[in-house]
């Protein structure tokens, strides 16, 4: 799971940098996906240190992924659906970047939940 967090973090950093360059370096807000990306990379690196660190870092990763998903999904989905209906957004690059960010965070959140369920099932039953 830690490697997934790092990989998705790298993807978000690249998304931010590519978005910034693609908009002619005119909009610093294009770098916003890089912020959670750097945090996911750091949390993934912390998780690689050991089981206790992994547990805490991955719970923070899941919470952050949920928050970013809710924020970017709330902003991008209405614009994306309107665009699909023929109403072009004012800033198409921003809508695309937000939608990709939301999708990557959704994937990370699903992977985290699956990992938590698998870890819970792997624990010995303490009911004894």
C-alpha positions in Angstrom: 0.0 0.0 0.0 2.9 2.4 0.8 4.2 2.0 -2.7 0.8 2.8 -4.2 0.7 6.0 -2.1 4.1 6.9 -3.4 3.2 6.1 -7.0 0.0 8.1 -6.9 1.8 10.9 -5.2 4.3 11.0 -8.0 1.5 11.0 -10.5 -0.1 14.0 -8.8 3.1 15.9 -8.7 3.6 15.2 -12.4 0.0 16.3 -13.1 0.6 19.6 -11.3 3.9 20.3 -13.1 2.5 19.3 -16.5 -0.6 21.4 -15.9 1.6 24.4 -14.9 3.8 24.0 -18.0 0.8 23.4 -20.3 -0.9 26.6 -19.2 2.2 28.6 -20.0 3.3 28.9 -16.4 0.6 31.5 -16.0 -1.4 29.9 -13.3 0.2 28.8 -10.0 -3.1 27.0 -9.1 -2.2 24.4 -11.7 0.4 23.1 -9.2 -2.3 22.4 -6.6 -2.4 18.6 -7.3 1.3 18.5 -6.4 0.6 19.5 -2.8 -1.3 16.3 -1.9 1.1 14.4 -4.2 4.1 15.5 -2.1 2.2 14.5 1.1 1.3 11.1 -0.3 5.0 10.5 -1.2 6.0 11.5 2.3 3.4 9.3 4.0 4.3 6.4 1.7 8.0 6.8 2.7 7.0 6.9 6.4 4.9 3.8 6.0 8.0 1.9 4.6 9.7 2.3 8.0 7.8 -0.4 9.8 4.5 -1.9 10.8 3.5 0.8 13.4 4.5 3.6 11.2 2.7 2.0 8.2 -0.5 1.7 10.1 -0.6 5.3 11.1 0.7 6.7 7.8 -1.8 4.7 5.8 -4.7 5.9 7.9 -3.6 9.5 7.4 -3.1 8.7 3.7 -6.7 7.4 3.4 -8.1 10.4 5.3 -6.2 12.8 3.0 -7.3 10.9 -0.1 -10.9 11.2 1.0 -10.6 14.9 1.7 -8.9 15.6 -1.6 -11.5 13.4 -3.4 -14.4 15.3 -1.9 -12.9 18.7 -2.6 -11.8 18.0 -6.2 -14.8 15.9 -7.0 -17.2 18.6 -5.8 -15.5 21.2 -8.0 -14.9 19.1 -11.1 -17.8 16.7 -11.5 -20.5 19.3 -12.2 -18.3 21.1 -14.7 -17.3 17.8 -16.3 -20.9 16.7 -16.7 -21.9 20.1 -18.1 -19.0 19.9 -20.5 -20.2 16.4 -21.6 -23.6 18.0 -22.2 -22.2 20.6 -24.5 -21.4 23.5 -22.1 -17.7 24.2 -22.4 -16.0 25.2 -19.1 -14.2 28.5 -18.7 -10.9 26.7 -17.9 -10.9 23.2 -19.5 -7.4 22.4 -18.2 -8.5 23.0 -14.6 -11.5 20.7 -15.0 -9.4 18.0 -16.5 -6.7 18.3 -13.8 -9.3 18.3 -11.0 -11.1 15.3 -12.4 -7.8 13.4 -12.7 -6.9 14.3 -9.2 -10.2 13.1 -7.9 -9.9 9.8 -9.9 -6.4 9.2 -8.5 -7.5 9.9 -5.0 -10.5 7.6 -5.4 -8.2 4.8 -6.6 -5.9 5.4 -3.6 -8.8 5.4 -1.2 -10.2 2.1 -2.6 -6.8 0.5 -2.4 -6.4 1.7 1.2 -9.8 0.4 2.3 -9.0 -3.0 0.6 -5.7 -3.0 2.5 -7.3 -2.2 5.8 -9.9 -5.0 5.3 -7.2 -7.5 4.4 -5.1 -6.5 7.4 -8.1 -6.9 9.7 -8.9 -10.3 8.3 -5.2 -11.4 8.7 -5.3 -10.7 12.4 -5.7 -13.7 14.7 -9.0 -13.8 16.4 -8.6 -12.6 20.0 -12.0 -13.9 21.1 -10.1 -17.0 22.0 
